[in-house]
Amino acid sequence: MTRSIDFPKPTLISVNGVELEVFEAGQHNAGNPIVLCHGWPEHAFSWRHQMPPLAEAGYHVIVPNQRGYGNSSRPAEVTEYDVAKLSGDLVGLLDHFGYDDAVFVGHDWGAAVVWWLTLLHPKRVSRIVNLAVPYFDRGEKPWIEWMEELMGPDSYFVHFNRQPGVADAVFAENTAQFLRNLYRKNLPPPQPAPGMPLINLANAKEPQGDLAMTEDALAVFIEAFEATGFTGSINWYRNLDRNWHLLADVDPVIQQPALMVYGGRDYLVAKSETLAQSVPNVEVTSLDCGHWIQQEKPEETTRLILDWLARTPARDVAR
């Protein structure tokens, strides 16, 4: 990792049959854990702005590179990235540190995993803060089948599943350009073109909009994905239908207090109109930014999280 930016040194922790690269702050605040879960295509480093103030506020801050990312394990089998495995990794982290439960914060794919973790292991989650990605209603059809009918075969969710390996190779061959084009504050919708629009970003001229981070920070992400490639992280997408089946018999209502934060200029994710039905104790807010919320608006994001935690007690979830 580029050391020109101050960031904690990691520890490799064995959980749930894999090793996770974990970054910590506020270890002296034992007993008050908060776990920050990154999105795609990101890294634990995406929480660099939030870690120090959360630690100063009295939290033991635990930030893993989840499986498939950074120096964490990257299993070869696609099914090793389903919701049971991803949520099991987070439960394993709590067990490692001796915590019954924790506050979980997620962004993008990390938010999806936090929602599903709460469904599968409700007693291990005390409160939720999720950025960008709202709760997915399960619906009547598996998610990829539904997305293909709604958005067609060029939706990147569908493309990742129907043409395995194609996006992985394109992104790996153009890692720096792809990430530079993707990490924009107000990324406009990709222009229609043959093939998958998201793949086009790997070869496109830079879209309008400023970077969501500094050049030094961008270098950290580029370095990480040049080392690992993208297959492990894209395999999360390739389990969406499997996850739909795994969640079939789970109570779909989340009772924990939750804060949902949207980017008001986010072109990648739409707001949920039914969120309160599945998460009745949710508070919804937004910031004037794009998709990369905690990096575009670091101080505002941190203040939202801390203010909400200070006035929102955890609920006893007896399930």
C-alpha positions as CSV (number, residue, x, y, z in Angstrom):
1,M,0.0,0.0,0.0
2,T,1.2,3.5,-0.8
3,R,2.6,4.7,2.5
4,S,2.5,8.4,1.7
5,I,-1.0,8.2,3.2
6,D,-1.3,7.5,6.9
7,F,-3.3,4.3,7.4
8,P,-3.1,1.6,10.1
9,K,-1.0,-1.5,9.4
10,P,-3.2,-4.6,8.9
11,T,-3.4,-7.9,10.8
12,L,-4.3,-11.1,9.1
13,I,-7.1,-12.8,11.0
14,S,-8.3,-16.4,10.4
15,V,-12.1,-16.6,10.4
16,N,-14.6,-18.9,8.7
17,G,-12.1,-20.9,6.7
18,V,-10.3,-17.8,5.2
19,E,-7.9,-15.1,6.3
20,L,-9.1,-11.5,6.4
21,E,-6.8,-8.5,6.2
22,V,-8.1,-6.3,9.0
23,F,-7.3,-2.6,9.9
24,E,-8.1,-1.3,13.3
25,A,-8.3,2.0,15.3
26,G,-9.3,2.6,18.9
27,Q,-8.3,-0.8,20.1
28,H,-8.3,0.7,23.6
29,N,-12.0,1.2,23.3
30,A,-12.7,-2.5,23.9
31,G,-16.4,-3.3,24.3
32,N,-17.7,-0.7,21.8
33,P,-17.1,-2.2,18.4
34,I,-18.1,-0.7,15.0
35,V,-17.3,-2.7,11.8
36,L,-17.0,-0.8,8.5
37,C,-17.7,-2.8,5.3
38,H,-16.4,-1.5,1.9
39,G,-18.1,-1.8,-1.5
40,W,-17.0,-2.7,-5.0
41,P,-14.5,-2.1,-6.4
42,E,-13.0,-0.7,-3.3
43,H,-10.9,-1.6,-0.2
44,A,-10.8,-1.0,3.5
45,F,-8.9,2.1,2.7
46,S,-12.2,3.7,1.6
47,W,-12.9,4.3,5.3
48,R,-9.7,6.1,6.0
49,H,-11.5,9.4,6.8
50,Q,-13.9,7.8,9.3
51,M,-11.6,5.6,11.3
52,P,-9.8,8.3,13.4
53,P,-12.9,10.2,14.5
54,L,-14.8,7.1,15.3
55,A,-12.0,5.9,17.5
56,E,-11.8,9.3,19.1
57,A,-15.5,9.0,19.8
58,G,-14.9,5.8,21.8
59,Y,-15.4,3.1,19.3
60,H,-13.2,0.1,18.5
61,V,-13.1,0.5,14.8
62,I,-12.7,-2.8,12.8
63,V,-12.3,-2.5,9.0
64,P,-11.8,-5.7,7.0
65,N,-10.8,-6.2,3.5
66,Q,-13.5,-8.7,2.8
67,R,-12.8,-12.0,1.0
68,G,-11.7,-11.3,-2.6
69,Y,-10.1,-8.0,-1.8
70,G,-6.6,-6.8,-0.8
71,N,-4.5,-9.4,1.0
72,S,-7.6,-11.3,2.2
73,S,-8.2,-14.8,0.9
74,R,-9.5,-15.1,-2.7
75,P,-11.0,-18.6,-3.0
76,A,-11.3,-20.0,-6.5
77,E,-14.8,-21.3,-6.3
78,V,-17.6,-18.8,-7.2
79,T,-19.9,-20.2,-4.5
80,E,-17.3,-19.2,-1.8
81,Y,-18.6,-15.6,-2.2
82,D,-22.3,-16.2,-1.3
83,V,-24.1,-14.4,1.4
84,A,-23.7,-17.2,3.9
85,K,-19.9,-17.0,3.5
86,L,-19.7,-13.2,3.5
87,S,-21.9,-12.8,6.5
88,G,-20.1,-15.7,8.2
89,D,-16.8,-13.9,7.8
90,L,-18.2,-10.9,9.7
91,V,-19.6,-13.1,12.5
92,G,-16.2,-14.7,12.7
93,L,-14.6,-11.3,13.2
94,L,-16.9,-10.7,16.1
95,D,-16.1,-14.0,17.6
96,H,-12.4,-13.4,17.2
97,F,-12.6,-10.1,19.2
98,G,-15.0,-11.6,21.7
99,Y,-18.0,-9.4,20.8
100,D,-21.6,-10.5,21.0
101,D,-22.7,-7.8,18.6
102,A,-21.5,-4.6,16.9
103,V,-22.6,-1.5,15.0
104,F,-22.2,-2.3,11.3
105,V,-21.6,0.3,8.6
106,G,-21.6,-0.6,4.9
107,H,-21.2,1.2,1.6
108,D,-22.3,-0.1,-1.8
109,W,-21.8,-3.9,-1.8
110,G,-20.8,-3.7,1.9
111,A,-24.3,-2.2,2.6
112,A,-25.9,-5.2,0.9
113,V,-23.9,-7.6,3.0
114,V,-24.8,-5.7,6.2
115,W,-28.5,-5.9,5.4
116,W,-28.2,-9.7,4.7
117,L,-26.0,-10.3,7.8
118,T,-28.7,-8.7,9.9
119,L,-31.3,-11.1,8.4
120,L,-29.2,-14.2,8.9
121,H,-27.6,-13.2,12.3
122,P,-29.8,-10.6,13.8
123,K,-28.5,-11.0,17.3
124,R,-25.0,-10.0,16.1
125,V,-26.0,-6.6,14.8
126,S,-27.0,-3.8,17.2
127,R,-27.4,-0.9,14.8
128,I,-26.9,-0.3,11.0
129,V,-25.6,2.6,9.0
130,N,-25.7,1.9,5.3
131,L,-24.5,4.2,2.4
132,A,-25.7,4.2,-1.2
133,V,-27.4,0.8,-1.4
134,P,-30.8,0.3,0.2
135,Y,-32.3,-3.0,1.3
136,F,-33.1,-5.3,-1.6
137,D,-36.7,-6.5,-1.6
138,R,-36.5,-10.2,-2.5
139,G,-39.4,-10.3,-5.0
140,E,-40.8,-13.3,-6.8
141,K,-37.9,-13.9,-9.2
142,P,-34.2,-14.5,-8.7
143,W,-32.4,-11.1,-8.9
144,I,-30.4,-11.7,-12.1
145,E,-33.4,-13.1,-13.9
146,W,-35.4,-10.1,-12.8
147,M,-32.7,-7.6,-13.8
148,E,-32.3,-9.2,-17.2
149,E,-36.0,-8.7,-17.9
150,L,-35.9,-5.2,-16.6
151,M,-32.6,-3.8,-17.9
152,G,-31.5,-6.2,-20.6
153,P,-28.3,-8.2,-21.1
154,D,-26.0,-5.2,-21.0
155,S,-26.7,-4.4,-17.3
156,Y,-23.4,-5.1,-15.6
157,F,-25.1,-7.3,-13.0
158,V,-26.4,-9.5,-15.8
159,H,-23.2,-9.3,-17.9
160,F,-21.0,-10.5,-14.9
161,N,-23.2,-13.6,-14.6
162,R,-23.9,-14.4,-18.2
163,Q,-20.4,-13.8,-19.6
164,P,-18.1,-14.9,-16.8
165,G,-14.5,-13.8,-17.1
166,V,-15.0,-11.1,-19.8
167,A,-15.3,-8.1,-17.5
168,D,-12.6,-9.6,-15.2
169,A,-10.1,-9.6,-18.1
170,V,-11.0,-6.1,-19.4
171,F,-10.7,-4.5,-16.0
172,A,-7.4,-6.2,-15.2
173,E,-5.9,-5.0,-18.5
174,N,-7.0,-1.5,-17.9
175,T,-7.1,-1.2,-14.1
176,A,-5.8,2.3,-13.7
177,Q,-8.0,3.8,-16.4
178,F,-11.1,1.9,-15.3
179,L,-10.8,3.0,-11.6
180,R,-9.9,6.6,-12.6
181,N,-13.0,6.8,-14.8
182,L,-15.3,5.1,-12.2
183,Y,-14.3,7.0,-9.1
184,R,-15.9,10.3,-10.1
185,K,-18.0,12.6,-7.8
186,N,-20.9,12.9,-10.3
187,L,-20.4,10.0,-12.7
188,P,-22.9,10.5,-15.6
189,P,-24.7,7.4,-17.0
190,P,-22.3,5.7,-19.5
191,Q,-23.3,6.5,-23.1
192,P,-25.0,3.7,-25.0
193,A,-22.4,1.6,-26.8
194,P,-22.0,-2.0,-27.9
195,G,-21.3,-4.4,-25.1
196,M,-21.6,-3.6,-21.4
197,P,-21.5,0.1,-20.5
198,L,-19.5,-0.4,-17.4
199,I,-16.8,-2.2,-19.4
200,N,-16.7,0.8,-21.7
201,L,-15.3,2.8,-18.8
202,A,-12.2,0.8,-19.0
203,N,-11.4,2.2,-22.4
204,A,-13.3,5.5,-22.4
205,K,-12.0,9.0,-22.3
206,E,-12.3,10.4,-18.8
207,P,-15.9,11.3,-18.1
208,Q,-16.9,14.7,-16.8
209,G,-16.6,15.3,-13.0
210,D,-13.8,15.5,-10.5
211,L,-12.2,12.5,-8.8
212,A,-13.8,11.5,-5.6
213,M,-10.4,11.3,-4.0
214,T,-6.8,12.6,-4.3
215,E,-4.3,11.1,-6.7
216,D,-2.4,9.6,-3.8
217,A,-5.6,7.8,-2.6
218,L,-6.4,6.6,-6.1
219,A,-3.0,5.1,-6.3
220,V,-3.8,2.9,-3.3
221,F,-6.9,1.4,-5.0
222,I,-5.0,0.9,-8.3
223,E,-2.1,-0.8,-6.6
224,A,-4.5,-3.1,-4.7
225,F,-6.4,-4.2,-7.8
226,E,-3.3,-4.5,-10.0
227,A,-2.1,-7.1,-7.4
228,T,-5.4,-9.1,-7.1
229,G,-7.3,-8.6,-10.3
230,F,-11.1,-8.3,-10.1
231,T,-12.4,-11.9,-10.2
232,G,-12.8,-12.4,-6.5
233,S,-14.8,-9.2,-6.1
234,I,-17.0,-9.8,-9.2
235,N,-17.8,-13.2,-7.8
236,W,-20.0,-11.4,-5.2
237,Y,-22.3,-10.5,-8.2
238,R,-22.2,-14.1,-9.5
239,N,-23.9,-15.2,-6.3
240,L,-26.9,-13.0,-6.4
241,D,-29.3,-15.7,-7.5
242,R,-27.8,-18.1,-5.1
243,N,-28.3,-15.5,-2.4
244,W,-31.9,-15.1,-3.4
245,H,-32.5,-18.8,-2.8
246,L,-30.5,-18.8,0.5
247,L,-32.7,-16.0,1.9
248,A,-35.9,-17.8,1.0
249,D,-36.9,-18.9,4.5
250,V,-35.5,-15.9,6.4
251,D,-37.8,-13.3,8.1
252,P,-37.4,-10.3,5.6
253,V,-38.1,-7.6,8.2
254,I,-35.1,-5.9,9.9
255,Q,-35.9,-4.6,13.4
256,Q,-32.6,-2.9,14.2
257,P,-32.4,0.9,14.1
258,A,-30.9,1.9,10.8
259,L,-29.6,5.0,9.1
260,M,-29.8,5.0,5.3
261,V,-27.6,7.6,3.6
262,Y,-28.0,8.3,-0.1
263,G,-25.8,10.4,-2.4
264,G,-28.2,13.0,-4.0
265,R,-26.2,12.9,-7.2
266,D,-25.7,9.1,-7.3
267,Y,-26.4,7.8,-10.8
268,L,-25.5,4.2,-9.9
269,V,-28.2,3.5,-7.3
270,A,-31.8,4.5,-7.1
271,K,-33.6,5.3,-3.8
272,S,-35.9,2.6,-2.4
273,E,-39.6,3.6,-2.2
274,T,-40.4,0.6,0.0
275,L,-37.4,0.7,2.5
276,A,-39.6,1.5,5.5
277,Q,-41.7,-1.6,5.0
278,S,-38.7,-3.9,5.3
279,V,-36.7,-1.7,7.8
280,P,-39.4,-0.1,10.0
281,N,-36.9,1.6,12.3
282,V,-35.0,3.4,9.5
283,E,-34.1,7.0,9.2
284,V,-33.3,8.2,5.7
285,T,-31.1,11.2,4.7
286,S,-28.9,12.2,1.8
287,L,-25.8,14.2,1.1
288,D,-25.1,16.4,-1.9
289,C,-22.6,14.0,-3.6
290,G,-22.4,11.0,-5.9
291,H,-21.9,7.4,-5.2
292,W,-18.6,7.4,-3.2
293,I,-20.3,9.1,-0.3
294,Q,-17.7,8.6,2.6
295,Q,-14.9,9.7,0.3
296,E,-16.6,12.6,-1.4
297,K,-18.1,14.0,1.8
298,P,-15.8,12.6,4.5
299,E,-16.5,15.1,7.3
300,E,-20.2,15.3,6.7
301,T,-20.5,11.5,6.5
302,T,-18.6,11.0,9.8
303,R,-20.8,13.6,11.5
304,L,-24.0,12.0,10.3
305,I,-22.8,8.6,11.6
306,L,-21.7,9.9,15.0
307,D,-24.8,12.2,15.5
308,W,-27.1,9.3,14.7
309,L,-25.4,6.8,16.9
310,A,-25.4,9.3,19.8
311,R,-29.2,9.7,19.7
312,T,-30.2,6.2,18.6
313,P,-30.0,3.4,21.2
314,A,-29.8,-0.2,20.1
315,R,-32.9,-2.4,20.4
316,D,-33.0,-5.8,21.8
317,V,-33.7,-8.1,18.9
318,A,-34.9,-11.5,20.3
319,R,-34.7,-13.7,17.2
